[in-house]
Amino acid sequence: MTDHGLYQRLEPISASEWLTTEPIRVYALGTRHVVPAGFVTDGASIPRALWPIVGHPMGRYWPAAVVHDHLVRQPATPRSEADAVFRVLLRRLGVAWWRRAVLYAGVQIGALWARLRVQG
């Protein structure tokens, strides 16, 4: 998976959100995933303090982040599957192993945080 002009499929709609202007299609873990045009994403949800270490939320790994955002919002997709697809796509994008580990840990922490908020 490489960029192949994928940035042209995004349009900024605020300082922290982008809109897909065309579908983004990927094949991972035996399944074809399609992020539809009109999907709103914040890219990778990375705290600003970590940007110098991990990079900007729309860095090299943004396609994986957009697909992950879409999958976690699909009721039929288990969170574990969305996270696994994210990890596969990060590797395909050539993201360094240590950065993949940090980003994957981030989505795991995000999932835990979401569960704790729901439990109150």
C-alpha positions in Angstrom: 0.0 0.0 0.0 1.5 3.3 -1.0 0.0 6.8 -1.2 -0.7 6.9 -5.0 -2.3 10.3 -4.7 -4.5 9.3 -1.8 -4.0 12.8 -0.2 -6.0 14.1 -3.1 -9.0 12.1 -1.7 -9.1 14.3 1.4 -10.3 17.8 2.0 -9.7 19.7 5.2 -12.9 20.8 6.8 -11.4 22.1 10.1 -8.1 22.4 11.8 -8.4 18.8 12.9 -10.8 17.0 10.6 -10.7 15.9 6.9 -13.5 14.7 4.6 -12.9 11.9 2.1 -13.8 13.2 -1.4 -13.5 9.7 -3.0 -13.8 6.2 -1.7 -10.6 4.7 -0.3 -10.4 1.0 -0.9 -8.0 -1.4 0.8 -7.7 -5.2 1.0 -6.5 -6.5 4.4 -6.9 -9.8 6.3 -8.8 -11.4 3.5 -11.4 -8.6 3.4 -12.0 -5.6 1.1 -12.6 -2.5 3.1 -14.1 0.7 1.6 -14.1 4.1 3.3 -16.9 6.0 1.4 -16.7 9.5 0.0 -18.1 11.9 2.6 -16.5 10.2 5.6 -15.1 12.6 8.3 -11.9 11.6 10.1 -9.4 13.2 12.4 -6.6 11.0 11.1 -4.6 9.4 13.9 -5.8 10.7 17.3 -2.4 11.6 18.6 -2.0 14.1 21.4 -0.1 17.2 20.1 2.7 16.6 22.7 3.6 13.3 21.0 3.8 14.8 17.5 7.6 15.3 17.7 8.0 11.6 18.4 5.3 9.9 16.4 4.4 12.5 13.8 1.4 14.5 12.7 -2.0 12.8 12.7 -2.0 12.9 8.9 1.5 11.7 8.6 2.7 8.8 6.4 0.3 6.4 8.1 -2.8 8.5 7.5 -4.5 5.9 5.2 -4.3 3.3 7.9 -5.7 5.8 10.4 -8.6 6.7 8.1 -9.5 3.1 7.5 -9.3 2.4 11.2 -11.5 5.3 12.0 -14.1 4.0 9.6 -14.0 0.4 10.9 -14.3 1.3 14.5 -17.5 3.2 13.7 -19.0 0.1 12.0 -21.2 -1.8 14.5 -20.6 -5.1 12.7 -16.8 -4.8 12.9 -15.2 -6.0 16.1 -12.7 -3.5 17.5 -10.0 -6.2 17.5 -10.5 -6.6 13.7 -10.2 -2.8 13.1 -7.0 -2.7 15.2 -5.5 -5.7 13.3 -6.3 -4.1 9.9 -4.6 -0.9 11.2 -1.5 -2.8 12.1 -1.4 -4.6 8.7 -1.8 -1.3 6.8 0.9 0.4 8.9 3.3 -2.3 7.8 2.3 -2.1 4.2 2.8 1.7 4.3 6.4 1.1 5.4 6.0 2.7 8.8 9.0 1.9 11.0 8.5 -1.0 13.4 8.9 1.2 16.5 6.4 3.7 15.2 4.0 0.9 14.4 4.4 -0.3 17.9 3.7 3.1 19.4 0.7 3.7 17.1 -0.8 0.3 17.8 -0.3 0.8 21.5 -2.2 4.1 21.1 -5.2 2.5 19.5 -5.2 -0.1 22.3 -5.1 2.6 24.9 -7.9 4.5 23.0 -10.0 1.3 23.1 -9.5 0.9 26.8 -10.3 4.6 27.4 -13.5 4.2 25.4 -14.6 1.2 27.4 -13.9 3.0 30.7 -15.9 6.0 29.6 -18.9 3.8 28.7 -18.7 2.1 32.1 -18.9 5.5 33.7 
